Amino acid sequence: MNKTSNRARAKKTDEMRTEYDFDYSKAKPNRFAGRIASDQTVVLLDPEVSKVFPDSESMNAALRGLIAALPKTNKREARK
């Protein structure tokens, strides 16, 4: 295995590479910020799941059915 020379190590700097420079003039505000209440959780569904549950109402109904089917001890833990 080749060792890195002292000269190559000395060339490294703490500056960010040019390909990582971000042009903030093209940045847009987050259009989703502020839409989520503090008591809500946002999750990302896999594409095959989102085909079955296309909206939040259908997903919530399925999850409520699952919660109702859980044993009572698990229901208490799920509500915490």
C-alpha positions in Angstrom: 0.0 0.0 0.0 1.4 3.4 -1.0 1.7 6.0 1.7 0.7 9.6 1.1 3.7 11.9 1.0 4.1 14.8 3.5 3.8 17.2 0.5 0.4 15.8 -0.4 -0.8 16.1 3.1 0.4 19.7 3.4 -1.8 20.7 0.4 -5.0 19.9 2.1 -6.9 22.9 3.5 -10.0 23.4 5.5 -11.7 25.3 2.6 -14.7 23.9 0.9 -14.2 22.6 -2.6 -15.7 24.7 -5.4 -18.1 22.0 -6.5 -19.7 22.3 -3.0 -20.3 26.0 -3.3 -24.0 26.8 -3.0 -25.6 29.7 -4.9 -28.0 31.0 -2.4 -29.4 33.5 -4.9 -31.3 30.6 -6.5 -32.7 29.3 -3.2 -36.4 29.2 -2.6 -38.2 29.3 0.7 -39.5 25.9 2.0 -43.1 25.9 0.9 -44.0 23.2 3.4 -42.7 25.0 6.4 -45.4 26.1 8.8 -48.0 23.6 7.5 -47.2 21.0 10.1 -48.6 21.4 13.6 -46.3 20.7 16.5 -48.3 17.6 17.5 -48.1 16.0 14.0 -45.5 13.7 12.6 -44.5 13.6 8.9 -43.5 10.3 7.4 -42.4 9.3 3.9 -44.3 6.4 2.4 -42.7 4.0 -0.1 -44.2 4.3 -3.6 -46.1 0.9 -3.4 -47.6 2.0 -0.1 -48.7 5.4 -1.4 -50.5 3.7 -4.3 -52.7 1.9 -1.8 -53.1 4.9 0.6 -53.2 8.0 -1.7 -54.2 10.4 1.0 -53.8 11.0 4.8 -57.5 10.0 5.5 -57.1 6.5 4.1 -53.7 6.0 5.8 -55.1 7.2 9.2 -58.1 4.9 8.9 -55.8 1.9 8.3 -53.6 2.8 11.2 -56.5 3.3 13.5 -57.8 -0.1 12.5 -54.4 -1.6 13.3 -54.3 0.2 16.7 -57.8 -1.1 17.5 -56.6 -4.7 16.7 -53.6 -4.4 19.1 -53.8 -5.9 22.6 -54.7 -3.4 25.3 -51.1 -3.3 26.7 -49.8 -2.3 23.3 -52.5 0.3 22.9 -51.3 2.2 26.0 -47.8 2.2 24.7 -48.8 3.4 21.3 -50.6 6.4 22.7 -47.6 7.7 24.7 
